[in-house]
């Protein structure tokens, strides 16, 4: 597997010169490679792409062509996918606490698969989407996760059957269990432990007259850039083998987001300000925390800043372009000295970046181009220039 999509210096300079800066470059081919990598190592597991990680329409289109399903979390995502022709039966409304507007959108489009983790949600769904197929989300402990989602979501495993019975009493189809071990989990251990818990719950449910038939193992699969020591292929194969062992006759879903899109996009950003403040070197970039670098706050992500320069490394502060003092990306980050108009490359910024960017202070969201749309043009022009 090609681990990630990364532009070279010639491509960065050409794109910045011809398309401007800041600029995001998305590779559809990398989206396809990532999807197929996962599907091959977990055969039989249905992939539901977590749209929230990056909802760009070309990602959705490519995954639709590949046969993917989709994890949606709001009326906006449901309606956007429906407008792109995604069938309702290939979506799961996987937000454990849904808005009235989201439930209306689900009913109007025909989305009929849901997750929940509370009695109030079961009652709400019973009224809004009668007959809906529901999975109860259980909380699982995983202190090794990069982002712990279980602080906000998930019922205690011991409450799962009670909640499924409540859902069934509301006229819902109590069909299964789901879990999410958290983002960027570094090993298969948390998945395997969660599968064991889920197996126990399936068996207890059967003994109590509930016919569970669907298991959703969530997402959280790590992309291999945060820790090169992770054997991502072996990890996913181990999860797939455990799924087959514990649930050989069950419909199983997964909900990857970052794994699919994280390595498929690069940011090109430029230095728009150079100054010394309190004897510290500062560099201002044309993209910041309110834009693509929003993942620093919302996703705890550490970005690589590639300068294509060599020299003695110095500590520097990197700041974004807005008039907010919060808009500081890094302090004392080691870098070679930079100059005005220097162009930087930020690889592996496909997830929770453009998706959570804002237009604060009147700055437009960073435009996105598709690499495969411009690659031939770029190669031709670089060859002519050479």
Protein Blocks (a to p, Z undefined) as FASTA:
>chain_A
ZZbacddfklmmmmmmmnopadddddfklmmmmmmmmmmmmghiacdddfklomcfklmm
mmmmnopacddfbfklmmmmmmnopafklcccfbfbdcfklmmmmmmnopabdcdfbfkl
mmmmmmmmghiacddddddddfkbmbacklmgocdfklmmmmmmmmmmnopacfbdcdde
behiabfklmmmmmmmmmmmmmmmmmnopacfbdcebehiacfklomkbcfklmmmmmmm
mmmmmmmmbccddddfklmmmmmcccddddfbdcdeehiacdddfbdfklmmlmmmmnop
acdddehiacdddddddddfbfcfklpfbghiacddddehiacddehilgoklmmpcceh
hiacdddddfklmmmmmmmmmmmmZZ
